[in-house]
Amino acid sequence: MTHLETQFIHAAGVDKETGAVNVPIHLSSTYHQPSFDEFGPFDYSRSGNPTRLKLEETIAKLEGGTRGFAFASGMAAISSAFMLLSAGDHVLVSEDVYGGTYRFVTEVLTKFGISYSFVDMTDLSEMAAAIKPNTKVVYIETPSNPVMNITDIEIAAKLAKANGCLTFVDNTFMTPMYQNPLALGADVVLHSATKFLSGHSDIIAGLAVVKDPELADSLGFIQNTFGSVLGAHDSYTLIQGIKTLGARLKQSSASARVIAEYLHSHPAVEEVYYPGFTFHPGNPIHERQARDAGAVVSLRLKDKDAARIFVESLEIPVFAVSLGAVETILSYPATMSHASMPKEYREKRGITDGVLRLSVGLENRDDLLEDLEQALQKVRRATKTPELVK
């Protein structure tokens, strides 16, 4: 199976015992052992569950890793990966990282004696200059959330390896459909599987995939020790979501491209963040390391008042936290994804009070465009934006 769409559907396989085309949901918390001296492959579902194992094997195949790990949330996956560090270590992190990651790095890691630096990873010379003798992890988010900055994974990973560092990449926006960080040199790839991989706003889940077997054993120990694992039913639901990822993401991404172009031409929109634009500063790198620009488009309106009018005028998108679902989701990073980041830090990273993030769903594209138009016309009238075409 060489095409991803085929792999998404068949990676989990059929049940060997019954031939069922869907993986069975094993709801048992504990497992009878065959004898006093011989234990079977499962003993307690925190340590391993057959349904969760199928999911973990599936994501490992899709990302080209040695082992996959399923966690109770994206932040559980990210936090567990950071627990590979020890007191006295230092981490480099993309400066415009997701707010939850920012919160964990600044308020939790420091309690364990782990220091950090946020750097602009679009500038690899800045990244290189920030590496210290005790730097152990380079943490990358590309495209970044929500302003879609692009980091060269391959070069960053080479730089990290030359300095004895591991490279972690949050691949939530791209998924294995469009980007494979392990093939580019990363050591750990992370997903908020709540988003595109699940695709239906019905579960909370996180995934991690590791390339090196020894590192995989270390992360497996942390997963079992912390115990923040994904339950059997949610594991089953996520496997089902992955089966439709190819079809969902293709349609959403095609619509997102048209919507991004429309927003860029609208006089009420001051800026559009979308790596598919040839004039996006990171576009050449993104085109080299990814297969599409994805289904997320961010935009900047004049100010908070304009953003409020826009949100309250739209009829189709849900205004909510999260992204990557069949429904189009509009988010306001200042009070949602990046609420935990102080205002001065947000604005330094370009996350102003006028920035909104649009995760394009599966609705009819023309319906979405009509809805965006009527909402932006209200913004234009309220802000008296002149009829200028960019």
Buried (B, 14 or more C-beta within 10 A) or exposed (E): EEEBBEBBBBBBEEBEEEEEEEBBBBEEEEBEEEEEEEEEEBEEBBBBBBBBBBBBBBBBBBBBBBBBBBBBBBBBBBBBBBBBBEEEBBBBBBBBBBBBBBBBBBEEBEEEEBBBBBBBBBEBEEBBEBBBEEBBBBBBBBBBBBBBBBBBBBBBBBBBBEBEBBBBBBBBBBBBBBBBBBBBBBBBBBBBBBBBBBBBBEBBBBBBBBBBEEBBEBBBEBBBEBEBBBBBEBBBBBBBBBBBBBBBBBBBBBBBBBBBBBBBEBBBBBBBBBBBBEEBEBBEBBBEBBBBBBBBBBBBBBEBBBBBBBBEBBEBBBEBEBBBBBBBBBBBBBEBBBBBBEEEBBBEBBBBBBBBBBBBBBBEBEEBBEBBEEBBBBBBEBBEBEEEEE
